[in-house]
Amino acid sequence: MIVLPGAPPVTIPDVVTSPEGWLTAVVDPTWAGVVLAVDYTASTPLPAAAAVRKVQIVRLDPGGQDPVPVRSADLAWALEGVGSAYDHEAPLGQAVTYTARPQYTDGTWGPTTSLSVTVPAPAVGARRDLWLKSLDMPSLSLRVQISSADARESAARMESADLDGSPYPAVAYDVHTAATTAVVVDVPPSQIEQMRQLLDSGVLLAQTRPGYLWPDAYFVPGDWSEKPTGKLGSTGGYLVGFTIAPIERPDTAGQGMRMPGWSWADVAAQFGTYDAVAAAYSDYASLATNGAV
């Protein structure tokens, strides 16, 4: 490898397509997610594209043991070889690999195809350094500023008993609980109502830049507190405190596509008739992803 000292840094593309053109990924920096689309009729068509009914897309994370299913593609509809999904859970600032495979009408599987992308993390020095993402209502997701964070704490799970004739106890032990962290975030007045709704929306995903060495965590907010800072300008207005107590990743099977900032309600609000919708988008894949593909 030859490195030129004056060479510009590599620019990570926003749109990546697999070699045969079947799988496309579009990085969505606004929401820190990835739009995924399959088209088995594109470029080098899959011979049995017309027989494709669904598609499964999995994601391999850095250091991951096994690929994990994308929530909206386990499985996603891909009638006659065309379908779409959205991944709102990819780790930030690290390259991940997506692999798609089609399922035919008879239940058998077709060939796989893969590509890699990187979802940008909050830049070093950025004020808003924590993403809080809602799994059920992704449009409520917010990128907020960490004001303070307590030490990460991991509770022991063990039992001990005295042994006759021995100075040492017998200890039964298991793995420690997932580490919890109490955080306080700074929320501007324009987003405090959204923050309140977000904390009531169910399971959340907390993500920050890799340099913090905080693992991504799914959690359900419990008790939370809120107080005004007295600074109601652009620097913040409310300090909101809650605890991130990780839980297992919720099941992905059968989950529908939830793309932040886009839903049938948004379509209805923007267009008066379906003819207007059809005129605005070239095909259903474009409509499903708001023109991303």
N, C-alpha and C positions, 0 to 999 in steps of 0.2 A: 504494500500500500504506500503510495506517495502522497504526502500531504503538503499542499501549498499554503504557506503561512498567510498569504494575502487573499486566499480564496474566501468568498462569501459563505456564510453558514448554509447548510442544506435546508431547503424549504419543504416542509412536509405537505404533500398535496391534500386538498380538501376532498377530492373525489378520487377513489381508487376502484379499478375494475379488474376482475380476475382475467387471466390470459385468454380464455375462450369467450369472455364477455357475458358469462351467465350471472355472476354476482357483482353487484356494485355497492360500494359503501360511500356515503356522503357524511363527512364530519360536520356536526352542528355545533359550532362554538358558542352560540347564544345560550343553549341549554346544556352544553357539555354532554352531548349524546351522539348517536350515529344512526342515520337513516340507512336501512338495508333494503335492497331490491333484487329480486331474481327475475331473469327473463331467459328462459331456455330456448327461445326462438332467435336470440340475437347472435350476431357475429358467426360463430361456428355452432349452428343449431344442434340441440340434443335430438337424436333421431326419433325418440318417442316423446317429444315435448307435448304433443296433443293428449297423451295419456297421463300426464302429471296432474295430481290432484292437490297435494300439499308439499310443503318444504319444511325441513328442520334446519335451523341455523344454531351452531354452538360457537362459543368463544373460549379461546385458550388464553389465559392471563399469564403475565410474567411469573415464573416460578410455580405455576399451577400444576397440580398433579394430573388432573383430568379436565377436559373441556366442560364448560357449564352451558346449559341451554340459554339462549336469548329468550327473555320472558314472553315476547309477542311472537316468537317463532318456534314454539314447542307444542304443537305444530302450527304453521301459518298456512292459510289457503293460498294456493298457487294454481288455480284452474287453468288448464292448457299451458302450464309452464310459466305463468306470470304472477308474481306476488310481491308483498312488501312487509317490512317489520321495522321496529324502532328499538334500539338498545339505549336505555337511559342509565345503565348500571356499569358500563365499562370503566375500569380504573383510569385515573387521570394522569397524563404525562408519561405514559408507558405504552409501548407498542403491544397491540393485541392482535391475535389472528382469528378471523372468522372462517368457519367451514360450513358450507351448505350442501345438503343432499336432498334430491327430490323423492317423493313417495308417489308411486303410480296408483291408478284406480284399483288395482288388484292387491294393494298392500305391500308390494315389493319396493325395493329401494334402487335408485339410480346412482350414477357416479358422483363423487364429491368434487367440490371446487373450493378454493381458499384464497384469501387475501389478508393483508395486514394494514392497520391504520393506527394512529395515535390521537386520542382526544386530548386537547390542550388542558393543562392544569393552570390554576391561578399563578401568574408570574411572581417570581421572588420580588418582594417589596409591595405587591398589590395589597390594597387595604382589605378587600373582600377575599378572604382566603379559605372559606369553608362553604361547600355546597351542601344544602339540605334538600333532598329530593323526595317527593312523595311518589310512592309506587302506584297508588290508585288514582291520584289526581295530579299528574306530573306538571300541569300548568301552574300549580301553586308553588313549585320548587323555587328556592331562593339561594342566591350566593350572598353570604353575609360575612361580616368582619368578626373574628374572634377577639373579644376584649380581654378575657382572662380564661384560664383553664386550670383546674386542679390537677394534682398528680393522678396518673392512671393507677387504679387499684384492682388487684385480682385476689379474690377471696379463696382461701384454702378449702379443700373438701377432704377432711380426714377425721378419723375416730381413733382414740387410743384407749388402751385398757392395761391395768397393772397385771404383771405376771408373778405368780407365787414363786419365791426363791430367786427372782431376778431383779437387779436394780433398774432394768430397762423396761419401758412399756412396750407393748405390741401396738403397732400403728397400721391401720388400714387407710389407704389413701387413693385418691383419684386425681385426674387433671384439675388444675385450677380453673375457676370460672373465668369467662372472657372478661378482660379488663374493662372497667367502667371509668368514665371521665365526666366530671361536672364542668360544664362550660357556660360562659356568659358571652353573648354575641351582641354587637351594636347594630341596631336596625333603624334606618331613617324613617321619619314620620310617614313618608309616602308609601312605605311597605309594611307598616306595623299591622294593619288589618289583614293583609295577606299572610303575615307571619302567624297571626293568631289562628287563621284558618288552617295553615300548614300544620301547626302543632296538634290540631284536632282531626287530621286527615288519615290517621292510621299509621301504617308502617312507613318509616322514613329511612333513607340511606344517607349517611354522612360521609363526605369525601373531602380531602384536601390535597395539597401538593405532596409529591413523594418525599421531599426533603424533610417533612414533619415526622416521618416514620410512624404515622398513625395508620393502622390498617382500616380499610373501608369497613363501615359498621352499619348493619341494619338494626333499627331499634324502634320502639314505640314510646313516644314521649310520655312520661308520667307527670308528676307535679312540675309546674314551671312558674317562674316569677317574671314580673315586668315592672320596670320603673323608669320614669323619664330622666334623661341626663341633664336637662336644663339647656342643652344645645340643640335647638330645633332647626338647625341649618343642614347643609349638605354633609357635615361631618358626623351626623348621627342624631338620634332623638330619643331612643329607648334602649335600655339594657335588658335583655331577655335571658334568663337563666334556666337551664334544664340539664338533665343527666343523660348521657349516651350510654345505655346499658345494652350491649349487643345481644341479638337473637340470631337464630339460624335464618338463612336466606329463605324467604317464603317460596312455596312451590310455584313452579313456572308452567306446569302442564295445563294446556287449554286456555291460557290467558290471552285475551284479545289485544290488538294493537292500541297503544295509548301514546300518541305523539304530542308532546307539550306544545301548546299554542295552536293546536289544530284539532278540530272535532267536527261532527255533523252539526253541532250547534253553531260553530263558527261559519260553516258553509251556509247554513240557513240565514245567518245574520248578514252575510255579504252578498248573497244572490237571491233575487226574487223568484226565479223559476229554474227548473232543471235545465231548460234550454240554455240559460245564461251560464250555468255551470259547465255544460258540455262545450260551449263556445270558448270558455276560459282555459280548459285543460285538454291536452291532446289525447289522453287515454286515462283509464282508471288508476294506473300506477301513479301518474302525475297528480291526479286528484287526491289519492290516499296520502300522498307525502307533501301536499301543497306545493307542487312543482319542483321538489328537490330532485326527482328523477323523471 
